[in-house]
Amino acid sequence: MREFKSPDGVVWRVEVTLPGASNAMVVFHHPDGGNTRKDRYNWYNVNGPEARNVTGRVDPKAVERALTDEQLARLFRRSMLISAADNPLNIPVTQFG
């Protein structure tokens, strides 16, 4: 796994997962490890010939190698919390009942 240091000094572990035909999910794992509620994610869109093959899948390892530090910083800035219950506005995302 790769590492990314956020502007506040936290070192996140970066994992590329859920490959699709033209994208993959980039997960930023918080270093405290025991609490996944702090993990964040964003989608990375692949721009290449493999993106035109709807039955193919991008290679997560290749995406991880291809991501530059600038791209990781942009993905992190626009990332979302994985846990919907932790949204900053406390807006209910799902309704139970």
Contacts in CASP RR format, 6 or more apart in sequence:
PFRMAT RR
TARGET T0000
AUTHOR 0000-0000-0000
METHOD contacts of the structure
MODEL  1
MREFKSPDGVVWRVEVTLPGASNAMVVFHHPDGGNTRKDRYNWYNVNGPE
ARNVTGRVDPKAVERALTDEQLARLFRRSMLISAADNPLNIPVTQFG
1 13 0 8 1.000
1 14 0 8 1.000
1 15 0 8 1.000
1 29 0 8 1.000
2 13 0 8 1.000
2 14 0 8 1.000
2 64 0 8 1.000
2 67 0 8 1.000
2 72 0 8 1.000
3 11 0 8 1.000
3 12 0 8 1.000
3 13 0 8 1.000
3 14 0 8 1.000
4 11 0 8 1.000
4 12 0 8 1.000
4 14 0 8 1.000
4 28 0 8 1.000
4 69 0 8 1.000
4 72 0 8 1.000
4 73 0 8 1.000
4 76 0 8 1.000
5 11 0 8 1.000
5 12 0 8 1.000
6 12 0 8 1.000
6 76 0 8 1.000
10 30 0 8 1.000
10 31 0 8 1.000
11 31 0 8 1.000
12 28 0 8 1.000
12 29 0 8 1.000
12 30 0 8 1.000
12 31 0 8 1.000
12 40 0 8 1.000
12 76 0 8 1.000
13 28 0 8 1.000
13 29 0 8 1.000
13 31 0 8 1.000
14 26 0 8 1.000
14 27 0 8 1.000
14 28 0 8 1.000
14 29 0 8 1.000
14 64 0 8 1.000
14 67 0 8 1.000
14 72 0 8 1.000
15 26 0 8 1.000
15 27 0 8 1.000
15 29 0 8 1.000
15 64 0 8 1.000
16 24 0 8 1.000
16 25 0 8 1.000
16 26 0 8 1.000
16 27 0 8 1.000
16 44 0 8 1.000
16 60 0 8 1.000
16 61 0 8 1.000
16 63 0 8 1.000
16 64 0 8 1.000
16 67 0 8 1.000
17 24 0 8 1.000
17 25 0 8 1.000
17 27 0 8 1.000
17 60 0 8 1.000
18 24 0 8 1.000
18 25 0 8 1.000
19 57 0 8 1.000
19 58 0 8 1.000
19 59 0 8 1.000
19 60 0 8 1.000
19 63 0 8 1.000
20 56 0 8 1.000
20 57 0 8 1.000
20 58 0 8 1.000
21 50 0 8 1.000
21 51 0 8 1.000
21 53 0 8 1.000
21 54 0 8 1.000
21 55 0 8 1.000
21 56 0 8 1.000
21 57 0 8 1.000
21 58 0 8 1.000
22 45 0 8 1.000
22 46 0 8 1.000
22 50 0 8 1.000
22 51 0 8 1.000
22 52 0 8 1.000
22 58 0 8 1.000
23 43 0 8 1.000
23 44 0 8 1.000
23 45 0 8 1.000
23 46 0 8 1.000
23 58 0 8 1.000
24 43 0 8 1.000
24 44 0 8 1.000
24 46 0 8 1.000
24 58 0 8 1.000
24 60 0 8 1.000
24 63 0 8 1.000
25 41 0 8 1.000
25 42 0 8 1.000
25 43 0 8 1.000
25 44 0 8 1.000
26 41 0 8 1.000
26 42 0 8 1.000
26 43 0 8 1.000
26 44 0 8 1.000
26 63 0 8 1.000
26 67 0 8 1.000
26 72 0 8 1.000
26 75 0 8 1.000
26 79 0 8 1.000
27 39 0 8 1.000
27 40 0 8 1.000
27 41 0 8 1.000
27 82 0 8 1.000
28 39 0 8 1.000
28 40 0 8 1.000
28 41 0 8 1.000
28 42 0 8 1.000
28 76 0 8 1.000
28 79 0 8 1.000
29 36 0 8 1.000
29 39 0 8 1.000
30 36 0 8 1.000
30 38 0 8 1.000
30 39 0 8 1.000
30 40 0 8 1.000
32 38 0 8 1.000
36 82 0 8 1.000
36 83 0 8 1.000
37 81 0 8 1.000
37 82 0 8 1.000
37 83 0 8 1.000
37 85 0 8 1.000
37 86 0 8 1.000
38 81 0 8 1.000
39 81 0 8 1.000
39 82 0 8 1.000
39 83 0 8 1.000
40 76 0 8 1.000
40 79 0 8 1.000
40 80 0 8 1.000
40 81 0 8 1.000
40 82 0 8 1.000
41 79 0 8 1.000
41 80 0 8 1.000
41 82 0 8 1.000
42 75 0 8 1.000
42 76 0 8 1.000
42 78 0 8 1.000
42 79 0 8 1.000
42 80 0 8 1.000
44 63 0 8 1.000
44 67 0 8 1.000
44 71 0 8 1.000
44 75 0 8 1.000
45 51 0 8 1.000
46 58 0 8 1.000
46 63 0 8 1.000
50 56 0 8 1.000
50 58 0 8 1.000
51 58 0 8 1.000
67 75 0 8 1.000
81 87 0 8 1.000
84 93 0 8 1.000
84 94 0 8 1.000
85 93 0 8 1.000
87 93 0 8 1.000
END
